[in-house]
Amino acid sequence: MIERRTVLASALAAGVFGSAAQQASAMASKPKDRPYKLFDCHGHFYTDDWRKYPFNAKTARYGPERMVAKAMENPMTAEKVLKFWDEAGIERGLGVQYSSTYFTDNSYLLDIAAEYDRIIPIVILDATAEETPPTLEKMAKENWIAGVRFMGVPNENNEFPFLTDAAAGSWEKANELGLTITLMPISRNDPGKAIKRVGELADKYPNVGVVLDHIGFPRYGARPDSWGYLPEHLELANHKNIYYKYTTFLIEMLLADKTPLKEFLEYTVGVYGADHMIWGSDIGNSEVDDLEFVQHALDSASGLPVEQQKALFYDTAEKLFIPGGRGAA
């Protein structure tokens, strides 16, 4: 856990890093002109009330002290994120547990989801822990979670623990309940191995909706002929219970890689189908003008038929993320 002295020091340091929200240019999407509302599949929530909700920021990508400073300076409370949702024309969405602030302590997320029915919780649990299957069942019944996010780093055999047989009990329980499982299996060594394993588990557990965060981070600059996708990425299109999350974080990387967003998205929809794609703002994580990047996403989809835009930005998510799970197949 992050101790009190770290919290106080980080709060003082927050001014050094600044607040992305304060620096935003306030470029606004215009929801009144849009023929559909949005469903945000990637919202992160955290508070500066560290006494009630202690930080555990050991997995933060830029280090725990900076993460705590960011949370103290610009907490992503339910009220703040819902205000952004209103401005962007987002009707409702997912609260995706943020490992960078609380690791697997889902307390804050579950508390705000109980208070605001617009927030549907996706928790983080240890896929290999013995207590995870009964915890999933309890959370589905009591907290109305729609799914779980499994995270971790590869072992010495370049295997992610949540993709191994050690996680079978958690996958089986999610399959029984009809929950989604969200994954981000990014490996520098043989990245196709993990992606192929995702397809195998999707076949084994057909009542699980498997969500690939950030569409597995395709890198256009590395593989321009396939818009950045590995052969194993493209093969996943054959598995009909796998879904692909198009996010601000991914758009940031694509823009940095000078990827033509519109052409990239049209190619991706052509591979997977708009009925297997969802969108997420990544608010609370990406340090950008959130409204501006909503507009980037909308602009990149402007060449798609309206029905495909609706599927990407709302309809697919509404069908996929069912509070409490879909139940048995």
Solvent accessible surface area in square Angstrom, and as a share of the most:
residue,aa,sasa,rsa
1,M,147,0.66
2,I,30,0.15
3,E,90,0.40
4,R,140,0.51
5,R,174,0.63
6,T,28,0.16
7,V,1,0.00
8,L,73,0.36
9,A,56,0.43
10,S,3,0.02
11,A,38,0.29
12,L,155,0.77
13,A,36,0.28
14,A,2,0.01
15,G,61,0.59
16,V,124,0.72
17,F,87,0.36
18,G,29,0.28
19,S,5,0.03
20,A,31,0.24
21,A,53,0.41
22,Q,138,0.61
23,Q,134,0.59
24,A,38,0.29
25,S,84,0.54
26,A,77,0.60
27,M,87,0.39
28,A,43,0.33
29,S,3,0.02
30,K,117,0.49
31,P,46,0.29
32,K,170,0.72
33,D,104,0.54
34,R,35,0.13
35,P,93,0.59
36,Y,21,0.08
37,K,111,0.47
38,L,0,0.00
39,F,0,0.00
40,D,0,0.00
41,C,0,0.00
42,H,1,0.01
43,G,0,0.00
44,H,3,0.01
45,F,7,0.03
46,Y,1,0.00
47,T,9,0.05
48,D,59,0.31
49,D,62,0.32
50,W,33,0.11
51,R,170,0.62
52,K,134,0.57
53,Y,22,0.08
54,P,51,0.32
55,F,1,0.00
56,N,27,0.14
57,A,0,0.00
58,K,131,0.56
59,T,61,0.36
60,A,10,0.08
61,R,135,0.49
62,Y,52,0.20
63,G,26,0.25
64,P,52,0.33
65,E,111,0.50
66,R,72,0.26
67,M,0,0.00
68,V,0,0.00
69,A,1,0.00
70,K,30,0.13
71,A,0,0.00
72,M,41,0.18
73,E,65,0.29
74,N,18,0.09
75,P,18,0.11
76,M,10,0.05
77,T,27,0.16
78,A,1,0.01
79,E,104,0.47
80,K,76,0.32
81,V,0,0.00
82,L,18,0.09
83,K,126,0.53
84,F,14,0.06
85,W,0,0.00
86,D,87,0.45
87,E,75,0.34
88,A,0,0.00
89,G,8,0.08
90,I,3,0.01
91,E,72,0.32
92,R,61,0.22
93,G,0,0.00
94,L,2,0.01
95,G,0,0.00
96,V,2,0.01
97,Q,3,0.02
98,Y,11,0.04
99,S,8,0.05
100,S,14,0.09
101,T,0,0.00
102,Y,6,0.02
103,F,64,0.27
104,T,50,0.29
105,D,54,0.28
106,N,7,0.04
107,S,51,0.33
108,Y,17,0.07
109,L,5,0.02
110,L,26,0.13
111,D,68,0.35
112,I,10,0.05
113,A,14,0.11
114,A,92,0.71
115,E,121,0.54
116,Y,53,0.20
117,D,132,0.68
118,R,64,0.23
119,I,5,0.02
120,I,4,0.02
121,P,5,0.03
122,I,1,0.01
123,V,0,0.00
124,I,5,0.02
125,L,21,0.10
126,D,77,0.40
127,A,6,0.05
128,T,52,0.30
129,A,21,0.16
130,E,160,0.72
131,E,111,0.50
132,T,3,0.02
133,P,25,0.16
134,P,78,0.49
135,T,34,0.20
136,L,0,0.00
137,E,49,0.22
138,K,116,0.49
139,M,23,0.10
140,A,4,0.03
141,K,135,0.57
142,E,108,0.49
143,N,52,0.27
144,W,152,0.53
145,I,0,0.00
146,A,1,0.01
147,G,0,0.00
148,V,0,0.00
149,R,10,0.04
150,F,1,0.00
151,M,70,0.31
152,G,39,0.38
153,V,118,0.68
154,P,47,0.30
155,N,56,0.29
156,E,159,0.71
157,N,89,0.46
158,N,31,0.16
159,E,64,0.29
160,F,5,0.02
161,P,50,0.32
162,F,3,0.01
163,L,6,0.03
164,T,33,0.19
165,D,114,0.59
166,A,71,0.55
167,A,0,0.00
168,A,27,0.21
169,G,35,0.34
170,S,2,0.01
171,W,2,0.01
172,E,94,0.42
173,K,32,0.14
174,A,0,0.00
175,N,37,0.19
176,E,90,0.40
177,L,22,0.11
178,G,1,0.01
179,L,0,0.00
180,T,1,0.00
181,I,0,0.00
182,T,3,0.02
183,L,0,0.00
184,M,52,0.23
185,P,2,0.01
186,I,75,0.38
187,S,10,0.06
188,R,236,0.86
189,N,108,0.55
190,D,87,0.45
191,P,48,0.30
192,G,6,0.06
193,K,85,0.36
194,A,6,0.05
195,I,4,0.02
196,K,125,0.53
197,R,66,0.24
198,V,0,0.00
199,G,2,0.02
200,E,81,0.36
201,L,7,0.03
202,A,0,0.00
203,D,89,0.46
204,K,125,0.53
205,Y,11,0.04
206,P,91,0.57
207,N,17,0.09
208,V,1,0.00
209,G,3,0.02
210,V,0,0.00
211,V,0,0.00
212,L,0,0.00
213,D,0,0.00
214,H,3,0.01
215,I,0,0.00
216,G,7,0.07
217,F,27,0.11
218,P,1,0.01
219,R,101,0.37
220,Y,51,0.19
221,G,51,0.49
222,A,69,0.54
223,R,77,0.28
224,P,68,0.43
225,D,145,0.75
226,S,23,0.15
227,W,50,0.17
228,G,0,0.00
229,Y,1,0.01
230,L,25,0.12
231,P,97,0.61
232,E,55,0.25
233,H,4,0.02
234,L,54,0.27
235,E,83,0.37
236,L,0,0.00
237,A,24,0.18
238,N,106,0.54
239,H,23,0.10
240,K,143,0.60
241,N,24,0.12
242,I,0,0.00
243,Y,36,0.14
244,Y,3,0.01
245,K,2,0.01
246,Y,0,0.00
247,T,0,0.00
248,T,1,0.01
249,F,39,0.16
250,L,0,0.00
251,I,0,0.00
252,E,49,0.22
253,M,53,0.23
254,L,2,0.01
255,L,70,0.35
256,A,85,0.66
257,D,34,0.18
258,K,172,0.73
259,T,5,0.03
260,P,54,0.34
261,L,21,0.11
262,K,85,0.36
263,E,88,0.39
264,F,0,0.00
265,L,0,0.00
266,E,59,0.27
267,Y,69,0.26
268,T,0,0.00
269,V,9,0.05
270,G,68,0.65
271,V,42,0.24
272,Y,16,0.06
273,G,22,0.21
274,A,7,0.06
275,D,89,0.46
276,H,28,0.13
277,M,0,0.00
278,I,0,0.00
279,W,0,0.00
280,G,0,0.00
281,S,2,0.01
282,D,0,0.00
283,I,6,0.03
284,G,6,0.06
285,N,12,0.06
286,S,7,0.05
287,E,69,0.31
288,V,25,0.14
289,D,15,0.08
290,D,31,0.16
291,L,21,0.11
292,E,48,0.21
293,F,21,0.09
294,V,1,0.00
295,Q,37,0.16
296,H,50,0.22
297,A,0,0.00
298,L,17,0.09
299,D,73,0.38
300,S,4,0.02
301,A,0,0.00
302,S,70,0.45
303,G,44,0.42
304,L,17,0.08
305,P,80,0.50
306,V,73,0.42
307,E,120,0.54
308,Q,65,0.29
309,Q,23,0.10
310,K,58,0.24
311,A,15,0.12
312,L,1,0.00
313,F,1,0.00
314,Y,27,0.10
315,D,38,0.20
316,T,9,0.05
317,A,1,0.01
318,E,70,0.31
319,K,149,0.63
320,L,10,0.05
321,F,3,0.01
322,I,61,0.31
323,P,48,0.30
324,G,19,0.18
325,G,13,0.12
326,R,92,0.34
327,G,31,0.30
328,A,88,0.68
329,A,123,0.95
